[in-house]
């Protein structure tokens, strides 16, 4: 029961949600693969996930440097940056890991296209020591419909 305004008075009423639905979603995963990537080479991949999300984990199938971006412009502007240089604030870098088995950056991410989409733009650099198909898997919670 809650108090509701009936146009002139506060009156007792039943909550419209009934308490049964929280509106929360469960964590999920999304992935994309860079195929035939030579050691030390990079590839752009797009992971279909959510317009806005709470990122919980980035996992890779092989040792890799993975960077997530707000849009393709940010990804293109980041090309000359080396892995030992931190991205500048406001550069469109959402998260970045250098890992062999996954990392937990824990951050909020979003798509910044003119019309927001569920694309998460990424760059993956192979650090495995040999040519490999590198799968990048994101564990996330969607926070925008």
PyMOL commands that set and color helices and strands:
alter all, ss='L'
color gray80, all
select helices_A, chain A and resi 72-77
alter helices_A, ss='H'
color red, helices_A
select strands_A, chain A and resi 2-5+10-13+28-37+42-48+52-60+64-69+93-99+107-110+119-126+132-142
alter strands_A, ss='S'
color yellow, strands_A
deselect
rebuild
show_as cartoon
